[in-house]
Amino acid sequence: MTPYDLDFLASDHDRYEAEERLRAAVENGRLPLEQLAPRLDEVHSSRTRGDLEAACRGLPRPGLRDALVVDRPPTYGRFVAGIFGGFERRGQWVAPSRMTLWSMWGGGRLDLSEARFSSQDTEIRAVALWGGTRIVVPDDIEVEVRGLGLFGVFDKRAACRIGGPGTPRVVIKGLALFGAVVTRTKR
């Protein structure tokens, strides 16, 4: 942002981005919670982009993985199926708080590496019947894998515990019957 841009009047979208920047800073431990309310007051009373920058002083601009839990509706529905075919969810999207993945004589891939979460806790139920599901999780969230492989594989390699402040928690559970549910960590 150039000094010239700081003199522009602030839009509602600019204020929203500043609010998200402050909330992300609290979630990541960069800003103490008691400083959030006064800074939000500064954001709401700001007239220019320069005023918004002053309210966000000392904070970096959000990076690729800041603000993992967002206050936005999920991008897709809660049920995804690959029956005699496949499914794929990847890229930047907002995951619902509960999801069911169904692979039957087909397969699917759920990639959470660039996803945001609509809730602090997310539950994914994966069922693979004569099919396969691959779930890719980033390494900066808490992942718990609980599932049963009956004549199949329910892989638990991506289970990790980070547990920092504001870290989303994903629980993957389900059944693999003559199929596979594989989880992998993407760095």
N, CA, C and O atoms as a DFTB+ gen file, in Angstrom:
748 C
 N C O
     1  1       0.849      -1.168       0.000
     2  2       0.000       0.000       0.000
     3  2       0.897       1.235       0.000
     4  3       1.781       1.363       0.847
     5  1       0.675       2.122      -0.929
     6  2       1.477       3.327      -1.033
     7  2       0.928       4.399      -0.100
     8  3      -0.227       4.316       0.320
     9  1       1.741       5.410       0.233
    10  2       1.233       6.502       1.071
    11  2       0.017       7.184       0.457
    12  3      -0.851       7.667       1.183
    13  1      -0.056       7.228      -0.858
    14  2      -1.205       7.828      -1.535
    15  2      -2.490       7.043      -1.232
    16  3      -3.551       7.634      -1.035
    17  1      -2.384       5.704      -1.196
    18  2      -3.543       4.857      -0.919
    19  2      -4.076       5.052       0.495
    20  3      -5.261       4.822       0.738
    21  1      -3.232       5.467       1.427
    22  2      -3.654       5.636       2.815
    23  2      -4.637       6.786       2.977
    24  3      -5.357       6.839       3.973
    25  1      -4.682       7.711       2.015
    26  2      -5.603       8.838       2.090
    27  2      -6.988       8.512       1.539
    28  3      -7.920       9.298       1.712
    29  1      -7.136       7.357       0.872
    30  2      -8.447       6.971       0.340
    31  2      -9.412       6.709       1.482
    32  3      -9.014       6.253       2.554
    33  1     -10.685       7.002       1.245
    34  2     -11.706       6.688       2.240
    35  2     -11.856       5.169       2.355
    36  3     -11.778       4.448       1.360
    37  1     -12.070       4.704       3.565
    38  2     -12.189       3.275       3.827
    39  2     -13.583       2.781       3.459
    40  3     -14.581       3.439       3.756
    41  1     -13.646       1.627       2.816
    42  2     -14.938       1.010       2.474
    43  2     -15.324       0.014       3.566
    44  3     -14.531      -0.296       4.455
    45  1     -16.551      -0.476       3.481
    46  2     -16.982      -1.513       4.432
    47  2     -16.133      -2.770       4.291
    48  3     -15.840      -3.445       5.277
    49  1     -15.739      -3.081       3.050
    50  2     -14.874      -4.244       2.818
    51  2     -13.499      -4.043       3.469
    52  3     -12.948      -4.978       4.049
    53  1     -12.950      -2.839       3.377
    54  2     -11.665      -2.544       4.029
    55  2     -11.768      -2.726       5.537
    56  3     -10.859      -3.265       6.169
    57  1     -12.887      -2.270       6.112
    58  2     -13.094      -2.426       7.555
    59  2     -13.218      -3.906       7.930
    60  3     -12.669      -4.345       8.941
    61  1     -13.944      -4.671       7.105
    62  2     -14.098      -6.105       7.352
    63  2     -12.735      -6.797       7.336
    64  3     -12.453      -7.624       8.204
    65  1     -11.890      -6.468       6.361
    66  2     -10.551      -7.077       6.290
    67  2      -9.715      -6.712       7.509
    68  3      -8.963      -7.546       8.013
    69  1      -9.838      -5.463       7.995
    70  2      -9.092      -5.054       9.196
    71  2      -9.585      -5.824      10.417
    72  3      -8.785      -6.231      11.259
    73  1     -10.912      -6.028      10.519
    74  2     -11.460      -6.819      11.631
    75  2     -10.915      -8.241      11.595
    76  3     -10.509      -8.778      12.625
    77  1     -10.904      -8.854      10.408
    78  2     -10.385     -10.215      10.271
    79  2      -8.897     -10.272      10.624
    80  3      -8.427     -11.244      11.214
    81  1      -8.180      -9.239      10.264
    82  2      -6.737      -9.176      10.583
    83  2      -6.519      -9.131      12.093
    84  3      -5.615      -9.788      12.609
    85  1      -7.352      -8.352      12.810
    86  2      -7.237      -8.278      14.269
    87  2      -7.634      -9.604      14.916
    88  3      -6.965     -10.078      15.834
    89  1      -8.728     -10.199      14.433
    90  2      -9.161     -11.483      15.010
    91  2      -8.121     -12.579      14.777
    92  3      -7.869     -13.398      15.662
    93  1      -7.524     -12.593      13.599
    94  2      -6.478     -13.575      13.305
    95  2      -5.279     -13.365      14.222
    96  3      -4.658     -14.333      14.660
    97  1      -4.950     -12.114      14.514
    98  2      -3.817     -11.818      15.397
    99  2      -4.083     -12.315      16.815
   100  3      -3.163     -12.786      17.483
   101  1      -5.335     -12.215      17.288
   102  2      -5.685     -12.737      18.609
   103  2      -5.607     -14.264      18.598
   104  3      -5.058     -14.866      19.521
   105  1      -6.159     -14.892      17.550
   106  2      -6.144     -16.357      17.471
   107  2      -4.736     -16.916      17.396
   108  3      -4.472     -17.998      17.919
   109  1      -3.831     -16.196      16.756
   110  2      -2.455     -16.666      16.610
   111  2      -1.557     -16.239      17.759
   112  3      -0.364     -16.544      17.750
   113  1      -2.100     -15.544      18.743
   114  2      -1.322     -15.146      19.905
   115  2      -0.461     -13.912      19.699
   116  3       0.407     -13.628      20.524
   117  1      -0.681     -13.168      18.618
   118  2       0.114     -11.963      18.369
   119  2      -0.444     -10.748      19.114
   120  3       0.295      -9.817      19.435
   121  1      -1.734     -10.763      19.382
   122  2      -2.400      -9.628      20.024
   123  2      -3.152     -10.138      21.245
   124  3      -3.951     -11.068      21.127
   125  1      -2.913      -9.543      22.430
   126  2      -3.655      -9.972      23.616
   127  2      -5.154      -9.676      23.456
   128  3      -5.534      -8.682      22.836
   129  1      -5.981     -10.531      24.012
   130  2      -7.430     -10.401      23.873
   131  2      -7.948      -9.064      24.395
   132  3      -8.891      -8.505      23.835
   133  1      -7.338      -8.546      25.466
   134  2      -7.814      -7.278      26.031
   135  2      -7.567      -6.083      25.098
   136  3      -8.153      -5.018      25.292
   137  1      -6.705      -6.254      24.091
   138  2      -6.467      -5.172      23.126
   139  2      -7.394      -5.247      21.913
   140  3      -7.399      -4.341      21.079
   141  1      -8.175      -6.319      21.811
   142  2      -9.042      -6.483      20.640
   143  2     -10.162      -5.443      20.603
   144  3     -10.365      -4.800      19.573
   145  1     -10.888      -5.268      21.703
   146  2     -12.031      -4.343      21.716
   147  2     -11.627      -2.900      21.389
   148  3     -12.284      -2.264      20.565
   149  1     -10.563      -2.360      22.011
   150  2     -10.185      -0.989      21.654
   151  2      -9.774      -0.834      20.189
   152  3     -10.061       0.183      19.557
   153  1      -9.104      -1.848      19.666
   154  2      -8.683      -1.764      18.258
   155  2      -9.872      -1.911      17.308
   156  3      -9.906      -1.280      16.251
   157  1     -10.842      -2.740      17.681
   158  2     -12.054      -2.832      16.859
   159  2     -12.814      -1.512      16.858
   160  3     -13.386      -1.119      15.842
   161  1     -12.818      -0.827      18.007
   162  2     -13.437       0.509      18.055
   163  2     -12.732       1.467      17.093
   164  3     -13.383       2.267      16.422
   165  1     -11.404       1.383      17.030
   166  2     -10.646       2.210      16.088
   167  2     -11.032       1.887      14.643
   168  3     -11.159       2.783      13.809
   169  1     -11.216       0.595      14.361
   170  2     -11.592       0.189      13.001
   171  2     -12.951       0.767      12.638
   172  3     -13.130       1.291      11.538
   173  1     -13.912       0.675      13.557
   174  2     -15.268       1.135      13.260
   175  2     -15.368       2.655      13.147
   176  3     -16.254       3.170      12.466
   177  1     -14.472       3.364      13.806
   178  2     -14.507       4.829      13.719
   179  2     -13.562       5.382      12.653
   180  3     -13.466       6.599      12.494
   181  1     -12.880       4.530      11.937
   182  2     -11.914       4.991      10.936
   183  2     -12.623       5.554       9.711
   184  3     -13.701       5.098       9.328
   185  1     -11.989       6.563       9.103
   186  2     -12.527       7.174       7.892
   187  2     -11.681       6.829       6.670
   188  3     -12.209       6.713       5.564
   189  1     -10.367       6.664       6.862
   190  2      -9.470       6.410       5.733
   191  2      -8.759       5.070       5.909
   192  3      -8.790       4.471       6.984
   193  1      -8.122       4.615       4.842
   194  2      -7.319       3.396       4.921
   195  2      -6.136       3.578       5.865
   196  3      -5.697       2.623       6.507
   197  1      -5.627       4.788       5.949
   198  2      -4.543       5.081       6.888
   199  2      -4.981       4.869       8.325
   200  3      -4.207       4.376       9.146
   201  1      -6.241       5.243       8.642
   202  2      -6.781       5.004       9.983
   203  2      -6.872       3.499      10.266
   204  3      -6.613       3.054      11.384
   205  1      -7.240       2.732       9.252
   206  2      -7.311       1.278       9.428
   207  2      -5.925       0.684       9.669
   208  3      -5.764      -0.205      10.506
   209  1      -4.927       1.175       8.937
   210  2      -3.554       0.704       9.153
   211  2      -3.080       1.041      10.564
   212  3      -2.353       0.262      11.181
   213  1      -3.495       2.215      11.077
   214  2      -3.112       2.591      12.448
   215  2      -3.760       1.650      13.462
   216  3      -3.148       1.311      14.475
   217  1      -5.005       1.224      13.191
   218  2      -5.681       0.292      14.101
   219  2      -5.004      -1.080      14.093
   220  3      -5.061      -1.810      15.083
   221  1      -4.362      -1.428      12.971
   222  2      -3.685      -2.730      12.841
   223  2      -2.175      -2.611      13.015
   224  3      -1.428      -3.484      12.571
   225  1      -1.729      -1.550      13.649
   226  2      -0.295      -1.296      13.814
   227  2       0.388      -2.467      14.515
   228  3      -0.145      -3.054      15.457
   229  1       1.586      -2.787      14.024
   230  2       2.390      -3.838      14.628
   231  2       1.980      -5.244      14.239
   232  3       2.552      -6.212      14.738
   233  1       0.995      -5.375      13.352
   234  2       0.524      -6.709      12.961
   235  2       0.840      -6.967      11.498
   236  3       0.676      -6.078      10.662
   237  1       1.288      -8.164      11.182
   238  2       1.556      -8.470       9.769
   239  2       0.246      -8.628       9.008
   240  3      -0.806      -8.898       9.589
   241  1       0.338      -8.453       7.714
   242  2      -0.828      -8.722       6.866
   243  2      -1.085     -10.228       6.895
   244  3      -0.139     -11.009       7.000
   245  1      -2.340     -10.647       6.805
   246  2      -2.612     -12.084       6.853
   247  2      -1.884     -12.836       5.757
   248  3      -1.872     -12.422       4.597
   249  1      -1.277     -13.946       6.144
   250  2      -0.586     -14.794       5.186
   251  2      -1.518     -15.861       4.661
   252  3      -2.728     -15.810       4.878
   253  1      -0.946     -16.822       3.971
   254  2      -1.731     -17.874       3.346
   255  2      -2.506     -18.688       4.373
   256  3      -3.640     -19.082       4.100
   257  1      -1.934     -18.955       5.546
   258  2      -2.595     -19.829       6.513
   259  2      -3.113     -19.101       7.744
   260  3      -3.481     -19.761       8.716
   261  1      -3.160     -17.764       7.750
   262  2      -3.741     -17.049       8.885
   263  2      -5.258     -17.169       8.845
   264  3      -5.836     -17.391       7.781
   265  1      -5.897     -17.026       9.984
   266  2      -7.355     -17.076      10.122
   267  2      -7.924     -18.353       9.515
   268  3      -8.667     -18.309       8.534
   269  1      -7.570     -19.487      10.106
   270  2      -8.047     -20.765       9.588
   271  2      -9.534     -20.990       9.849
   272  3     -10.217     -21.619       9.042
   273  1     -10.039     -20.476      10.977
   274  2     -11.464     -20.563      11.279
   275  2     -12.085     -19.235      10.879
   276  3     -11.724     -18.185      11.411
   277  1     -13.016     -19.286       9.944
   278  2     -13.613     -18.063       9.404
   279  2     -15.109     -18.041       9.669
   280  3     -15.738     -19.076       9.887
   281  1     -15.655     -16.850       9.646
   282  2     -17.078     -16.652       9.876
   283  2     -17.791     -16.538       8.524
   284  3     -18.395     -15.515       8.200
   285  1     -17.700     -17.624       7.748
   286  2     -18.335     -17.675       6.429
   287  2     -19.046     -19.013       6.290
   288  3     -18.646     -19.987       6.928
   289  1     -20.079     -19.082       5.479
   290  2     -20.767     -20.370       5.301
   291  2     -19.896     -21.341       4.519
   292  3     -19.016     -20.921       3.766
   293  1     -20.135     -22.635       4.692
   294  2     -19.371     -23.633       3.945
   295  2     -19.554     -23.476       2.441
   296  3     -20.619     -23.075       1.970
   297  1     -18.508     -23.797       1.700
   298  2     -18.537     -23.687       0.248
   299  2     -19.378     -24.788      -0.375
   300  3     -20.105     -24.539      -1.336
   301  1     -19.290     -26.007       0.160
   302  2     -20.006     -27.151      -0.380
   303  2     -20.915     -27.721       0.693
   304  3     -20.859     -27.308       1.851
   305  1     -21.756     -28.675       0.303
   306  2     -22.643     -29.350       1.242
   307  2     -21.901     -30.313       2.148
   308  3     -20.682     -30.467       2.062
   309  1     -22.665     -30.956       3.016
   310  2     -22.085     -31.840       4.017
   311  2     -21.881     -33.270       3.529
   312  3     -21.183     -34.041       4.188
   313  1     -22.464     -33.644       2.400
   314  2     -22.382     -35.004       1.913
   315  2     -21.681     -35.018       0.555
   316  3     -22.048     -34.276      -0.357
   317  1     -20.659     -35.881       0.440
   318  2     -19.914     -36.015      -0.808
   319  2     -19.834     -37.512      -1.113
   320  3     -19.491     -38.314      -0.244
   321  1     -20.155     -37.881      -2.359
   322  2     -20.173     -39.302      -2.704
   323  2     -19.418     -39.565      -3.995
   324  3     -19.455     -38.777      -4.940
   325  1     -18.739     -40.689      -3.999
   326  2     -18.106     -41.215      -5.206
   327  2     -18.566     -42.645      -5.376
   328  3     -17.939     -43.568      -4.857
   329  1     -19.675     -42.840      -6.110
   330  2     -20.256     -44.161      -6.311
   331  2     -20.077     -44.514      -7.788
   332  3     -20.630     -43.841      -8.658
   333  1     -19.311     -45.559      -8.070
   334  2     -18.928     -45.918      -9.436
   335  2     -18.275     -44.727     -10.133
   336  3     -18.365     -44.586     -11.352
   337  1     -17.631     -43.889      -9.365
   338  2     -16.982     -42.688      -9.902
   339  2     -16.111     -42.079      -8.829
   340  3     -15.583     -42.784      -7.969
   341  1     -15.964     -40.789      -8.879
   342  2     -15.099     -40.153      -7.900
   343  2     -15.565     -38.770      -7.529
   344  3     -16.486     -38.223      -8.135
   345  1     -14.912     -38.204      -6.518
   346  2     -15.159     -36.834      -6.102
   347  2     -13.827     -36.201      -5.724
   348  3     -12.852     -36.896      -5.441
   349  1     -13.802     -34.883      -5.724
   350  2     -12.603     -34.159      -5.315
   351  2     -13.001     -32.800      -4.759
   352  3     -13.798     -32.079      -5.360
   353  1     -12.444     -32.462      -3.618
   354  2     -12.573     -31.139      -3.012
   355  2     -11.149     -30.673      -2.738
   356  3     -10.423     -31.304      -1.969
   357  1     -10.747     -29.571      -3.366
   358  2      -9.390     -29.065      -3.145
   359  2      -9.362     -27.571      -3.418
   360  3     -10.350     -26.989      -3.867
   361  1      -8.225     -26.964      -3.143
   362  2      -8.073     -25.528      -3.350
   363  2      -8.557     -24.753      -2.148
   364  3      -8.582     -25.273      -1.032
   365  1      -8.938     -23.519      -2.373
   366  2      -9.418     -22.665      -1.289
   367  2     -10.928     -22.827      -1.175
   368  3     -11.673     -22.499      -2.099
   369  1     -11.365     -23.339      -0.029
   370  2     -12.778     -23.545       0.218
   371  2     -13.013     -23.545       1.716
   372  3     -12.067     -23.651       2.496
   373  1     -14.267     -23.428       2.121
   374  2     -14.633     -23.418       3.535
   375  2     -15.317     -24.748       3.849
   376  3     -16.346     -25.083       3.262
   377  1     -14.735     -25.494       4.777
   378  2     -15.254     -26.818       5.152
   379  2     -16.379     -26.672       6.168
   380  3     -16.293     -25.837       7.069
   381  1     -17.446     -27.484       6.035
   382  2     -18.517     -27.457       7.034
   383  2     -18.061     -28.110       8.337
   384  3     -17.040     -28.796       8.366
   385  1     -18.808     -27.900       9.400
   386  2     -18.422     -28.466      10.702
   387  2     -18.571     -29.986      10.737
   388  3     -17.895     -30.653      11.521
   389  1     -19.449     -30.543       9.896
   390  2     -19.618     -31.999       9.794
   391  2     -19.717     -32.369       8.324
   392  3     -20.427     -31.727       7.551
   393  1     -18.993     -33.413       7.955
   394  2     -18.980     -33.881       6.577
   395  2     -19.030     -35.391       6.540
   396  3     -18.492     -36.061       7.421
   397  1     -19.682     -35.930       5.513
   398  2     -19.698     -37.367       5.286
   399  2     -19.154     -37.627       3.896
   400  3     -19.643     -37.064       2.916
   401  1     -18.138     -38.484       3.807
   402  2     -17.532     -38.875       2.535
   403  2     -17.896     -40.330       2.279
   404  3     -17.680     -41.184       3.139
   405  1     -18.440     -40.615       1.118
   406  2     -18.895     -41.961       0.804
   407  2     -18.239     -42.400      -0.495
   408  3     -18.458     -41.788      -1.539
   409  1     -17.431     -43.464      -0.438
   410  2     -16.784     -44.027      -1.623
   411  2     -17.232     -45.473      -1.762
   412  3     -16.964     -46.308      -0.898
   413  1     -17.915     -45.755      -2.860
   414  2     -18.408     -47.105      -3.081
   415  2     -18.133     -47.486      -4.523
   416  3     -18.728     -46.920      -5.439
   417  1     -17.237     -48.441      -4.734
   418  2     -16.770     -48.836      -6.056
   419  2     -16.263     -47.608      -6.825
   420  3     -16.414     -47.501      -8.042
   421  1     -15.669     -46.712      -6.083
   422  2     -15.123     -45.491      -6.661
   423  2     -14.134     -44.900      -5.685
   424  3     -13.663     -45.585      -4.778
   425  1     -13.823     -43.660      -5.861
   426  2     -12.850     -43.052      -4.973
   427  2     -13.050     -41.569      -4.857
   428  3     -13.888     -40.971      -5.532
   429  1     -12.261     -40.993      -3.984
   430  2     -12.365     -39.563      -3.798
   431  2     -11.157     -39.001      -3.098
   432  3     -10.371     -39.720      -2.481
   433  1     -11.029     -37.679      -3.213
   434  2      -9.927     -36.975      -2.576
   435  2     -10.466     -35.715      -1.927
   436  3     -11.127     -34.903      -2.574
   437  1     -10.178     -35.561      -0.650
   438  2     -10.552     -34.372       0.109
   439  2      -9.260     -33.707       0.555
   440  3      -8.521     -34.270       1.362
   441  1      -8.980     -32.521       0.041
   442  2      -7.735     -31.815       0.343
   443  2      -8.044     -30.601       1.210
   444  3      -8.664     -29.641       0.752
   445  1      -7.607     -30.651       2.459
   446  2      -7.833     -29.563       3.416
   447  2      -6.625     -28.638       3.527
   448  3      -6.614     -27.758       4.387
   449  1      -5.611     -28.811       2.685
   450  2      -4.373     -28.060       2.857
   451  2      -4.535     -26.564       2.635
   452  3      -3.771     -25.784       3.203
   453  1      -5.504     -26.133       1.827
   454  2      -5.755     -24.700       1.631
   455  2      -7.127     -24.292       2.148
   456  3      -7.555     -23.156       1.949
   457  1      -7.814     -25.212       2.808
   458  2      -9.184     -24.955       3.264
   459  2      -9.206     -24.086       4.513
   460  3      -8.235     -24.021       5.268
   461  1     -10.315     -23.434       4.706
   462  2     -10.645     -22.739       5.945
   463  2     -11.790     -23.524       6.574
   464  3     -12.443     -24.320       5.899
   465  1     -12.032     -23.305       7.852
   466  2     -13.007     -24.083       8.581
   467  2     -14.106     -23.177       9.124
   468  3     -13.827     -22.088       9.627
   469  1     -15.362     -23.628       9.022
   470  2     -16.492     -22.839       9.504
   471  2     -16.687     -22.998      11.007
   472  3     -17.499     -22.292      11.606
   473  1     -15.955     -23.914      11.615
   474  2     -16.069     -24.180      13.045
   475  2     -14.694     -24.559      13.598
   476  3     -13.821     -25.020      12.864
   477  1     -14.524     -24.358      14.889
   478  2     -13.261     -24.731      15.532
   479  2     -13.068     -26.248      15.510
   480  3     -11.942     -26.735      15.400
   481  1     -14.181     -26.996      15.615
   482  2     -14.142     -28.458      15.584
   483  2     -14.862     -28.947      14.337
   484  3     -15.997     -28.555      14.069
   485  1     -14.193     -29.804      13.580
   486  2     -14.748     -30.361      12.355
   487  2     -14.718     -31.878      12.448
   488  3     -13.707     -32.469      12.827
   489  1     -15.839     -32.501      12.098
   490  2     -15.920     -33.963      12.112
   491  2     -16.130     -34.456      10.684
   492  3     -17.046     -34.016       9.989
   493  1     -15.270     -35.371      10.264
   494  2     -15.371     -35.964       8.932
   495  2     -15.622     -37.454       9.102
   496  3     -14.818     -38.170       9.700
   497  1     -16.752     -37.911       8.567
   498  2     -17.071     -39.341       8.582
   499  2     -16.770     -39.888       7.194
   500  3     -17.376     -39.464       6.209
   501  1     -15.841     -40.823       7.118
   502  2     -15.438     -41.400       5.833
   503  2     -15.816     -42.870       5.793
   504  3     -15.444     -43.647       6.673
   505  1     -16.564     -43.241       4.755
   506  2     -16.968     -44.625       4.556
   507  2     -16.463     -45.052       3.186
   508  3     -16.771     -44.418       2.177
   509  1     -15.688     -46.128       3.155
   510  2     -15.165     -46.660       1.899
   511  2     -15.583     -48.128       1.793
   512  3     -15.088     -48.978       2.534
   513  1     -16.494     -48.414       0.869
   514  2     -16.955     -49.774       0.620
   515  2     -16.493     -50.174      -0.771
   516  3     -17.041     -49.700      -1.767
   517  1     -15.504     -51.033      -0.849
   518  2     -14.910     -51.438      -2.114
   519  2     -14.446     -50.209      -2.910
   520  3     -14.525     -50.182      -4.138
   521  1     -13.975     -49.227      -2.203
   522  2     -13.490     -47.995      -2.830
   523  2     -12.413     -47.379      -1.972
   524  3     -11.934     -48.000      -1.022
   525  1     -12.033     -46.170      -2.298
   526  2     -10.977     -45.521      -1.539
   527  2     -11.184     -44.034      -1.411
   528  3     -11.727     -43.387      -2.306
   529  1     -10.747     -43.498      -0.291
   530  2     -10.800     -42.062      -0.031
   531  2      -9.449     -41.619       0.480
   532  3      -8.876     -42.242       1.374
   533  1      -8.944     -40.547      -0.088
   534  2      -7.677     -39.960       0.356
   535  2      -7.992     -38.596       0.961
   536  3      -8.626     -37.758       0.321
   537  1      -7.547     -38.379       2.198
   538  2      -7.768     -37.113       2.893
   539  2      -6.403     -36.495       3.162
   540  3      -5.559     -37.097       3.826
   541  1      -6.192     -35.292       2.643
   542  2      -4.932     -34.575       2.820
   543  2      -5.178     -33.460       3.829
   544  3      -6.071     -32.633       3.642
   545  1      -4.382     -33.438       4.902
   546  2      -4.534     -32.428       5.945
   547  2      -3.257     -31.598       6.052
   548  3      -2.164     -32.122       5.838
   549  1      -3.380     -30.313       6.380
   550  2      -2.180     -29.504       6.579
   551  2      -1.524     -29.857       7.908
   552  3      -2.153     -30.466       8.772
   553  1      -0.265     -29.476       8.070
   554  2       0.438     -29.826       9.306
   555  2       0.247     -28.805      10.416
   556  3       0.832     -28.956      11.488
   557  1      -0.565     -27.758      10.189
   558  2      -0.737     -26.732      11.221
   559  2      -2.101     -26.803      11.898
   560  3      -2.550     -25.818      12.483
   561  1      -2.766     -27.956      11.827
   562  2      -4.015     -28.158      12.555
   563  2      -3.903     -29.427      13.386
   564  3      -3.005     -30.244      13.178
   565  1      -4.824     -29.582      14.330
   566  2      -4.855     -30.792      15.147
   567  2      -5.745     -31.815      14.450
   568  3      -6.882     -31.511      14.091
   569  1      -5.232     -33.020      14.260
   570  2      -5.968     -34.068      13.552
   571  2      -6.027     -35.311      14.426
   572  3      -5.019     -35.752      14.977
   573  1      -7.225     -35.863      14.542
   574  2      -7.415     -37.120      15.262
   575  2      -8.089     -38.091      14.291
   576  3      -9.111     -37.763      13.688
   577  1      -7.512     -39.285      14.142
   578  2      -8.051     -40.274      13.207
   579  2      -8.508     -41.481      14.006
   580  3      -7.719     -42.120      14.701
   581  1      -9.801     -41.783      13.895
   582  2     -10.386     -42.952      14.556
   583  2     -11.244     -43.667      13.531
   584  3     -12.261     -43.129      13.093
   585  1     -10.864     -44.834      13.154
   586  2     -11.663     -45.561      12.182
   587  2     -11.351     -47.035      12.225
   588  3     -10.390     -47.470      12.860
   589  1     -12.174     -47.792      11.543
   590  2     -12.034     -49.233      11.538
   591  2     -11.828     -49.711      10.108
   592  3     -12.603     -49.377       9.211
   593  1     -10.797     -50.480       9.911
   594  2     -10.565     -51.125       8.626
   595  2     -10.924     -52.589       8.740
   596  3     -10.223     -53.345       9.413
   597  1     -11.994     -53.001       8.101
   598  2     -12.454     -54.382       8.141
   599  2     -12.245     -54.977       6.752
   600  3     -12.989     -54.665       5.822
   601  1     -11.233     -55.833       6.611
   602  2     -10.765     -56.311       5.319
   603  2     -10.379     -55.113       4.449
   604  3     -10.505     -55.145       3.225
   605  1      -9.913     -54.075       5.105
   606  2      -9.502     -52.865       4.423
   607  2      -8.539     -52.099       5.300
   608  3      -8.045     -52.627       6.296
   609  1      -8.269     -50.862       4.938
   610  2      -7.290     -50.040       5.655
   611  2      -7.923     -48.717       6.056
   612  3      -8.523     -48.028       5.231
   613  1      -7.783     -48.371       7.332
   614  2      -8.128     -47.030       7.805
   615  2      -6.830     -46.453       8.369
   616  3      -6.493     -46.671       9.533
   617  1      -6.116     -45.720       7.532
   618  2      -4.770     -45.240       7.824
   619  2      -4.795     -44.092       8.831
   620  3      -5.625     -43.189       8.732
   621  1      -3.885     -44.134       9.796
   622  2      -3.842     -43.125      10.850
   623  2      -2.529     -42.353      10.864
   624  3      -2.177     -41.769      11.888
   625  1      -1.800     -42.336       9.758
   626  2      -0.491     -41.684       9.745
   627  2      -0.550     -40.171       9.904
   628  3       0.411     -39.572      10.385
   629  1      -1.648     -39.540       9.515
   630  2      -1.712     -38.078       9.570
   631  2      -2.163     -37.564      10.935
   632  3      -2.268     -36.353      11.126
   633  1      -2.430     -38.451      11.882
   634  2      -2.865     -38.000      13.194
   635  2      -1.727     -37.253      13.883
   636  3      -0.641     -37.798      14.080
   637  1      -1.984     -36.031      14.236
   638  2      -0.979     -35.224      14.932
   639  2      -1.677     -34.286      15.895
   640  3      -2.844     -33.942      15.706
   641  1      -0.969     -33.879      16.917
   642  2      -1.528     -32.960      17.899
   643  2      -0.634     -31.736      17.990
   644  3       0.536     -31.818      18.363
   645  1      -1.216     -30.604      17.639
   646  2      -0.465     -29.362      17.765
   647  2      -1.040     -28.571      18.930
   648  3      -0.315     -28.185      19.847
   649  1      -2.341     -28.333      18.887
   650  2      -3.041     -27.758      20.026
   651  2      -2.664     -26.360      20.435
   652  3      -2.849     -26.009      21.600
   653  1      -2.137     -25.528      19.530
   654  2      -1.855     -24.141      19.860
   655  2      -3.141     -23.343      19.965
   656  3      -4.204     -23.845      19.602
   657  1      -3.070     -22.113      20.451
   658  2      -4.279     -21.307      20.565
   659  2      -4.883     -21.020      19.189
   660  3      -4.187     -20.590      18.269
   661  1      -6.181     -21.264      19.068
   662  2      -6.872     -21.006      17.816
   663  2      -6.695     -22.057      16.753
   664  3      -7.150     -21.870      15.624
   665  1      -6.042     -23.168      17.080
   666  2      -5.810     -24.224      16.093
   667  2      -7.089     -25.026      15.879
   668  3      -7.663     -25.521      16.849
   669  1      -7.548     -25.168      14.648
   670  2      -8.728     -25.992      14.401
   671  2      -8.444     -27.461      14.701
   672  3      -7.305     -27.919      14.606
   673  1      -9.484     -28.181      15.058
   674  2      -9.383     -29.608      15.359
   675  2     -10.258     -30.369      14.380
   676  3     -11.440     -30.064      14.223
   677  1      -9.670     -31.369      13.720
   678  2     -10.400     -32.198      12.767
   679  2     -10.369     -33.634      13.260
   680  3      -9.301     -34.182      13.531
   681  1     -11.551     -34.244      13.376
   682  2     -11.669     -35.645      13.769
   683  2     -12.164     -36.412      12.545
   684  3     -13.219     -36.108      11.988
   685  1     -11.381     -37.413      12.137
   686  2     -11.732     -38.244      10.994
   687  2     -12.072     -39.626      11.534
   688  3     -11.252     -40.275      12.184
   689  1     -13.295     -40.064      11.253
   690  2     -13.693     -41.384      11.727
   691  2     -14.548     -42.063      10.672
   692  3     -15.062     -41.413       9.761
   693  1     -14.695     -43.363      10.799
   694  2     -15.515     -44.064       9.837
   695  2     -15.137     -45.520       9.694
   696  3     -14.642     -46.150      10.629
   697  1     -15.388     -46.054       8.475
   698  2     -15.228     -47.468       8.202
   699  2     -14.664     -47.668       6.801
   700  3     -15.063     -46.996       5.850
   701  1     -13.731     -48.602       6.699
   702  2     -13.212     -49.035       5.402
   703  2     -13.463     -50.542       5.296
   704  3     -12.802     -51.336       5.965
   705  1     -14.415     -50.924       4.458
   706  2     -14.784     -52.318       4.272
   707  2     -14.387     -52.723       2.864
   708  3     -14.988     -52.262       1.893
   709  1     -13.371     -53.589       2.742
   710  2     -12.794     -53.961       1.454
   711  2     -12.376     -52.707       0.675
   712  3     -12.465     -52.669      -0.552
   713  1     -11.921     -51.692       1.401
   714  2     -11.505     -50.440       0.780
   715  2     -10.467     -49.763       1.643
   716  3      -9.863     -50.392       2.511
   717  1     -10.259     -48.481       1.406
   718  2      -9.231     -47.762       2.157
   719  2      -9.621     -46.308       2.371
   720  3     -10.170     -45.648       1.488
   721  1      -9.320     -45.835       3.569
   722  2      -9.377     -44.408       3.890
   723  2      -7.959     -44.052       4.313
   724  3      -7.468     -44.526       5.337
   725  1      -7.312     -43.220       3.521
   726  2      -5.909     -42.886       3.737
   727  2      -5.800     -41.409       4.060
   728  3      -6.356     -40.569       3.352
   729  1      -5.085     -41.091       5.126
   730  2      -4.846     -39.690       5.474
   731  2      -3.359     -39.384       5.328
   732  3      -2.505     -40.187       5.704
   733  1      -3.069     -38.219       4.779
   734  2      -1.695     -37.779       4.599
   735  2      -1.562     -36.331       5.045
   736  3      -2.513     -35.554       4.970
   737  1      -0.384     -35.988       5.502
   738  2      -0.093     -34.612       5.921
   739  2       0.650     -33.910       4.812
   740  3       1.606     -34.442       4.248
   741  1       0.193     -32.692       4.501
   742  2       0.868     -31.872       3.493
   743  2       1.492     -30.683       4.199
   744  3       0.813     -29.956       4.924
   745  1       2.799     -30.485       3.985
   746  2       3.488     -29.383       4.613
   747  2       3.486     -28.174       3.730
   748  3       4.030     -27.135       4.104
